[in-house]
Every structure is written in C-alpha cells, then in structure tokens.
Amino acid sequence: MGVRGRRPGRPALLYSFVLVCVLLACAAGVWARQPTVKLLDLLYADDPLLAASIKAYRAGVLAALWTRNYTADGVRLELVLPPAVTPLTDVRAVITEAMRTKPDILAVVGPVGDDTLLVALPILRQYGLVALGPYTGSATVRFWEPHFYFLRTDPMSGLYALVWYVTSRLRVYRVGYMYLTNVLYGDAEYAAAVDLMQGMGYELCGVFKLPGTRGWSERDAEFQAEWEAFVATRPQAVIVFGKPSNTTEIFIRKVLTDARTRGVYVLTPTDLQYLLVSTWRKAVAAGLPFVPGQIVTTGANPLATARRYAAIRRFQSVMRDYLAKSGQTDYNDTEHFLKNDIDGETMVGGWEVGEVLLQVLASREWTSTRSRFQESSLRSGDMSSMS
C-alpha cells in the first residue's frame, strides 16, 4: 500500500479561520479610525468685485476634493466653515473662534486678499497655522514667511508677460501705465515695470496714478486732472495694475470710451480679468465698436477648453461631475466652465490647488501636528511641484 498524505486536521482549519477573522476585524478597526485632517475654509470675500472669481476658484478646489471623496491615501479631509457667530470681515476673529471650537484644525485654506492675509499673520503665528494657497494679487505679500504657502503664480510673472507682449507682439512705442499708490497692490509692480522697460530700452510715455486709500469718481477734480494729463501723452497701449476697485473700473471704462483713447490696447494681469472683461462688455453693450484683440489679460493656467492637455481633459470630467452630482448650488449649468472662459480658467486654477492639497495632506507623518506640518512643508521645498 502506498503512503497516504496527511490531511489538515480540524484544529488547524479552525485556527486559520479565526486568524482571518481577527485580521478582518483589525482592518475594520483601522478604517474606522481613519485620520481626519481639518482645514479652516477662508475662501470668501465681501468685496463684490471679487465675488465671481472667488466663487469659481472655490468651486475648482471643492471639485478636486469631492471627486476623491475628500480622502487622500487613507487620510480624510474636512473643510471647516467659518463660525457663524463672527463677522466674516474680521479674519482674526474668525480664526480665533474657529480654533476655540475646533482646536485640532491643522491649517487654513486662503484667505482672500493682500490686506486680509497680512492682518491674519499674527493669529496664524499664534496658533502655528499655515495659510495654504492664499488668493492674493500683489507681489508685496510674497515675502519669506513660514506661515504662508502660496500655490498660485507669482504676480510679477504676469507683469513680465504683459511687458513682453506689448513690446514684442503689439510693437507699440508709446506705452502708458495705471496704478494706485499707498496700497499693497501697485507700487512694487510699477517700480518693477519701470526697471524692466528701461532694461529693454523703453520707457513709459505716461502714468496715471491716484492714492488707493480712497475711492474716486470721474467727477473728482483730481481724477479729471490726472486723466487729462495721461491722455495728453497719447498712449497706444496701457498696462493696468490698479487694485480691483471702482477707481480702476472707471479708468478702464474711460480708456475704452473716451474718443481720444478709444483704440488703445488695455492690458491687465490675471487678478483684473473679471474687472476688465465685465467693463469691456458693458461698454460694447452700450455701443462701443467691437475691436478683436483690444483687451489683453494674462492667465495663470490653461483655459478650461484647452483639451490638448491631459490635465484639462481630466479637469473637464471632474468639473462636469461636480456641477451635476455634488449638490452644489452656485451654478445651474453643468457646462458653465466651457461657456465662460474666465470662470472656467479660474476653476482650473482652483482645481489645481485642490489636487496639490490632497497630495500634501496625504502624509500621516506630516499631518500629525501643526508644528510637524509646518516643519515638513518648509523642508519639502515647493509643494506645488507635487501636482
């Protein structure tokens, strides 16, 4: 007779079954204890001139998070809305109250505005918070600060692009400039523009400037005098770096509609896109002749319609699903990002930031404490390169 092999006994089978059950139970326990990273959502603005751009930008951020179920590599991401008991205009009070009610907040997303970011800095330092992806426009706030982490294009790159375009593509010699003084947005950019053009053998033919610490109307004597002096320089193009304000809007409208400047090219950076295009559209609706290429603006990323990029094709899929299925109430048309170029471009920028946030916050080691997160982010170099 041949030797028969031994079959596993019942005790061995029972032991294997129990071991599998224990492992499954452990896995379920780990999933139940999925770590949660809390971020204070400061992507809002009380300025009506910024409302549309912030809404689109925030929609892009939320679309990136929503399509991943607010989860990255087992880490759950929770956006904490500003406390309802504090006025949104007081960013210091908003952060303080949020930290009182939810002391485990890791960082903040935003805030919006140059002044708001600087006002928030002492509170960020007090609680050891990092401002991720602040929505700002001026190069003045782009200084070394371990509590700031910018994820948007440096404003100076827009200035360089506009100077290159006006001198190399438009090839005009009489270039004017507009900005507002004594505010964060304007003075540094103007000084850089003068230096850049002088290095290329150019100089500005005229400059329109008024103090940005107050609002101006075209009926004000100071505005009229500055306008007449500017028009007398006979600019062929004007680079506008005034902060988003009624004063800047009035200036753009005057350039477009005054018979002496009606054909002048108007060039603005990304942060003035909404203001430039909306002012131009109103002028055209009121009878201004349509001149293709008269208004020029920079962009921080490709348009939402640029399907030659794989990232944009993915964005379109994500954004369409988000607008249709997430329950959002800001947009009624699921194809809005394809029909409004400026909103679409801004949504792409927000989506890119959301993608970076998901990657940055996926590390359990980095997100264990606020101090650890700050130290790791500083050592990691440019977080945006991870996207």
C-alpha positions, 0 to 999 in steps of 0.5 A: 500500500502506498503512503497516504498524505496527511490531511489538515486536521480540524484544529488547524482549519479552525485556527486559520479561520479565526486568524482571518477573522481577527485580521478582518476585524483589525482592518475594520478597526483601522478604517474606522479610525481613519485620520481626519485632517481639518482645514479652516475654509477662508475662501470668501470675500465681501468685496463684490468685485471679487465675488465671481472669481472667488466663487469659481476658484472655490468651486475648482478646489471643492471639485478636486476634493469631492471627486476623491471623496475628500480622502487622500491615501487613507487620510480624510479631509474636512473643510471647516466653515467659518463660525457663524457667530463672527463677522466674516470681515474680521479674519482674526476673529474668525480664526480665533473662534474657529480654533476655540471650537475646533482646536485640532484644525491643522491649517487654513485654506486662503484667505482672500486678499493682500490686506486680509492675509497680512492682518491674519499673520499674527493669529496664524503665528499664534496658533502655528497655522499655515495659510495654504494657497492664499488668493492674493494679487500683489507681489508685496505679500510674497515675502519669506514667511513660514506661515504662508504657502502660496500655490498660485503664480507669482504676480510679477510673472504676469507683469513680465508677460504683459511687458513682453507682449506689448513690446514684442507682439503689439510693437507699440512705442508709446506705452502708458501705465495705471496704478494706485499708490499707498496700497499693497497692490501697485507700487512694487509692480510699477517700480518693477515695470519701470526697471524692466522697460528701461532694461529693454530700452523703453520707457513709459510715455505716461502714468496715471496714478491716484492714492488707493486709500480712497475711492474716486469718481470721474467727477473728482477734480483730481481724477479729471486732472490726472486723466487729462494729463495721461491722455495728453501723452497719447498712449497706444497701449496701457498696462493696468495694475490698479487694485480691483476697485471702482477707481480702476473700473472707471479708468478702464471704462474711460480708456475704452470710451473716451474718443481720444483713447478709444483704440488703445490696447488695455492690458491687465494681469490675471487678478483684473480679468473679471474687472476688465472683461465685465467693463469691456462688455458693458461698454460694447453693450452700450455701443462701443465698436467691437475691436478683436484683440483690444483687451489683453489679460494674462492667465495663470493656467490653461483655459478650461477648453484647452483639451490638448492637455491631459490635465484639462481633459481630466479637469473637464470630467471632474468639473462636469461631475461636480456641477451635476452630482455634488449638490452644489448650488452656485451654478445651474449649468453643468457646462458653465466652465466651457461657456465662460472662459474666465470662470472656467480658467479660474476653476482650473486654477482652483482645481489645481490647488485642490489636487496639490492639497490632497497630495500634501495632506496625504502624509500621516507623518506630516499631518500629525501636528501643526508644528510637524506640518509646518516643519515638513512643508518648509523642508519639502521645498515647493509643494506645488511641484507635487501636482 
